[in-house]
Amino acid sequence: MSNVLAQLLNDRDWLLCDGAMGTSLFQRGLETGEAPDLWNISNPEKVMSVHQGFVDAGADIILTNSFGANALRLQLHGDQDRVHEINAAAAQLARRVADQQDRPVVVAGSMGPTGEIMEPVGVLSDAEAQKVFAEQAVALAEGGADVIWIETMSSKEEYAAAAHGAAQCGLPVVGCMTFDTNGRTMMGVTPEDASTFAQSLSPSLLAYGCNCGVGPATLIDTVLGLKRLAGADDVIVAKGNCGIPEYKDDEIAYSGSPEIMATYARLARDAGARIIGGCCGTTEIHLAAIKQALDGYQPGSPPERSKIEATLGPVDQPKPVDPNAPERPKRRRRK
């Protein structure tokens, strides 16, 4: 089996990943509360138009419209029995766009979190989680994905379950965590911890990194943390939000401009990322600016935090622990 992503990484210094599927579908009529994944069936031409827009902007990697298409997330809409149909369709749509290009375009099967908290804090077992992710990964592979792309993970337990489940389909795997709580994931994982943990997974990840979060400044700082303990040949992913989310005119908007995202992209290269794209709020216009900024760019030294904040805004940093703070009550498990 050929590994087109590995080949591109071997041939190129950096690759451009795509932008925000959800943001792009909202621009095409998706309503709040709708499951974007169902548009693979009901509005396939609009999903393909998102992929095409990102490819036209220069994307080397496009993520399928399947972020929430696992059984536990689909259960919220009563569609838990349609996992294979929805994921296979997602991969097929991206594959059709990729195969129409005159250059290699990688189809990455997107898998997001289940929305459940895993044992021992929550009730989702490792075995059940692996089964859920394996079901999704197999469908994405059968639909034509080149690689499975795990993203927006907060806990090591779910990250590992997703990686082990994904490995069952036989495709290479990329994994990303999201650092959105004082420089850590929601479950307290630091970038350094994430780097060490990603390297410990078996089978090995093809690449690992970070996505989403609270803005491009914090994401660059996260990349620096990941690189601090990364192996010399590790491929780091940076897929940051397009600025900071703001509530305007009864909807969420992102503050990032094409110029900000261009600056973010160059800092990401300086920090050591080799796969760079955008997450929430990133349209094909922003992605084209990233592409233009990176073409011919020679990375400099890893940026100091002062430089990051001077160009992109404040970095969300860990807060000091108050030794006198009362202990938080432990969450009770459901019987």
N, C-alpha and C positions, 0 to 999 in steps of 0.2 A: 504493500500500500504506500503510495507516494505521500509525502508530508510537505504540502506546498508552503505552509507557514515556515517550517524549519528551513526550507530551501531559500525563501525570500530573506530570512534573517541571516542566512549564510552569505547571501549575495549583496545585501544592503546594510548600511550603517543604522538606518532607522526606517520604520514603517508608519504609515498614517492609518489610524483606526477611525471609525466613523463618529457621528455625533449622537444626538438624542432622538431615539425613536418615539418616545412618548410625546415630547414637545412637538415633533413634526406631525404626529397624527392629530394632536389637538388643533394644529393649524389647518388640518384637512377635514375637521368636523367631528372628531371624537368628543364625546360628552363626558363630563365629570361623572365618575361612577361606573362607566362602561369598562369592560375588560379589553384592553388594547389587543390582546392575543386573539380574540375572536374575530378581529378584522382580517385575519389571514383567510377566513372562510367567507365573511360577509362583504369585505371590501378589499380584495386582493390587489386590485389595480392601484389603490392608494398606498398600500404597503410597499408595493414595487416602486412607486414613484419616490418614496422616501429613500429606498436603497439607491435608486438611480441618481437622485440628487447628491447623495454622499459620494458615489463613484465619480460623478462628473466633477465634484470638488477635489478629487484626487485620492479618495480613500483606497487603501490597499486591503483593508479588512472591513467587512460589514457584518454587524451582529443581527441575527434573526429576531423577528418580532415574537419572542417567546419568553421574555423575562419572567412573567408570572404564570407560565403555562405548566406548572406542576400540579399534581392532583389536589394537594392541600389548598393551594391558592384558587384553583378553578372551582373547588367545592363551594366557595363563597357565591358563585354564580350558578351553581347547580350543574356544572359541566365537568365534573371530576372523571366521568367516563369517556371524555373526548381527548384525553391527553395525547394519544398517538395521532389522531386526526389533526389536531391543532398544531402540534410540533412538526409533524411531517410536512404540513402545508407551509409553515413558516420557513423551513429549510428549502423547500422547493421554490418558493418565491424569490428568496435571496439567490439561490443557485441559478435561476433563469436570468437574473440581472447580471450576475458574475460571468456567466458563460457567454454573454453577448459582447463582452469587452475584448479589446485587442491586446490586453495585458493581464497577467494573473491577478485575480481578486479573491481573497480568502473569505469563505463563508464560515462564520463562527456561530455555533449554536449557543445562544444566550440562555443561561440558567440562573435565576435569582433565588433568593431565600424562600423558604416555605411560609414564613410568617409566624411559625411556631417556635417556642423556646425549647431547646433540647435538654434532656436529662444531664445532670441531676437537678438543675434549677427548674426546668420545665418538665413536660410530660412526653415529648417526642423522643423515642428511643433511636439509637444509632442504626439499628437494623431497619426500622421503618423508614428513617430518613434516606438511607442508602437505596432502599427499594423505590422510593418516590423519585429520587434523582436518576436512578438507572433507567426507569421507565421513560423519563423525559429524554435522556441522552440517547437511548436506542432509537427513539422516534426521530430525533434530529439527525442522527447518523443515516438512518434509512431514507430521510428526505434529501440528503445530499450535502450535509455539513462537512467541512474539512477538519474542524477542530471544535471541541466543546469549550465554551467560555463561561466560567463561573464568575459571577460578579455580585458586588454589594453585600458581601458576607460580613457579619459582625462577631461571630464566635468561632473559636477554633474547632469546636465539635461539629458545627454544621458545615464549616469549610471542609473538614476532613471527610464527612459523610458525602458531600457533593462530589469531591474529588474521587473517592472510592466508587461511588455510584457511576460517575461519568466514565471511569476507566473500563467499565463492563461493556461499553459499546466499541472499544478498540481504537478510538480516535485519540490523538494527542489532546492534552488538557491545559488550559490557561486558567489561573485563578486570581481574583482580585477581592480585596477587603475594602470596606469604607470606614474612614476615620473622621467621625463627625461629633465627637464628644471630648472637648478639651485635648485634642491631639491624639485621642485613642478611638477605638471602635466603641460602639454602644456597650459592648460586653467587657470593655477594659483592656483590649489588646493594643499594645504599642506597635509602631512600625517595626522596631527592632525584633520584637517577639514574632510578629507576622513573617518577617523575613526568615528567621530561624525555623519557624514552624513550616513554612512553605517548602523549604529545602529538605525537611524531614519526611515529606509525604512520599508514599510509594504506591503506584508508579510515580516517577518524577514528573513535575509540571514542566511544560515547555517554556512557560514564562509566568511571572507572577507580578502583582503590583497593587494599585489602588484605583478606585473610581468613586465618583460622586463626592460626598463630603459636604463641606460648608463653603467651598470656594477655591479658586485656583491657588491662592497664596498658601493655604494650609496644605493643599495637595502637593505643592512643590516641596514644602518642608517634610511631608510624609515620604516622598521619594528619597530625599536625603537620608531619612531614618532607615528606609528599606535597604539602601545601598551600603549603609554603614556596616552591616553584617552579611551582605550578599557575597556570593562566590564570584570569582573573577569573570566567569563566563555566563553568569545569570542574566537573563533578559528581563528588564523591569518595564512594567506597563504604567503609564500615567494617563488617566482619562478623567479629567476634572470638570466640575460644573462650570457653566458659563457665568461667572460672577456669583453674586449672592442673591438668593431668592427674595423677592419683595412682593407684597400683596398690593396690587394696584387695579382699580376699576373692577373689583370683584373677581380677580383672577391672579394667579401667581405669574410673576415676570422675573426674568433674570437680568442682573445689572451689567453683565459683561458685554463689551463691544468687540467687534472683530480685532481692533487694535490691542485690547487687553488679552484676548486669546492668543494673538500672535506673540505677545511678550511672554505669556505663560508657556507657550510651546518652546521658545528658545531657552527659557529657564529650566524647563523639564529636560531638555537635551543636556544643558550644563550640569544638571543634577544627576544625570546618568541614565535617564529613561531611553529606551530604544523603540518602544511602541507608544505612540502619542496620539490621543484623540480627545474628544469632548464628551461630557455626560450631560446632565439635565440642562436644558436651555440652549444647547449647541445646535445650530442649524447649519445647512450647507454653506451659508454665507460665512459663518464663523470658521467652518472647516477649511474653506478655500483660503482664508487669511492665515490659518495655521500652516497649510501647505506652502503658501508663498513665503512665509517666514522661515521655514525649515529648508527649503530648496537652496542648496549651496552653502548653508550655514555651517560654520566650523565651531563646535562646542568649546566654551571656555571653562574656567575653573568652576567647581561647585559653588553656587551662590551662598553668601552669608545671609543670615536671617534679615539683617538690616536692609540688604538689597532687595530681598523678596518683598518686604513690607513697604519699601519706598516705591516699588513699581506696581504691586498687586494689592496692597492693603494688609491689614493685620493678620498675623498667623494665630490660629486657635491653639493655645498651648495648655499643657497639663496644669491643673490647679493644685496648689499645695494641700496636703492632707491635714485636716485639723484633728490632732490627737484627742481633743476633748469633745469631739462630735459624738452624739449618741449612735450606737450601733443600729444599722438599718435592719428592720425585721425581715426574716427569711420568708420567701414566698412558699406558701403551702402548695403541695402537689395535689392535683385532682385525683380522686380515687377511681 
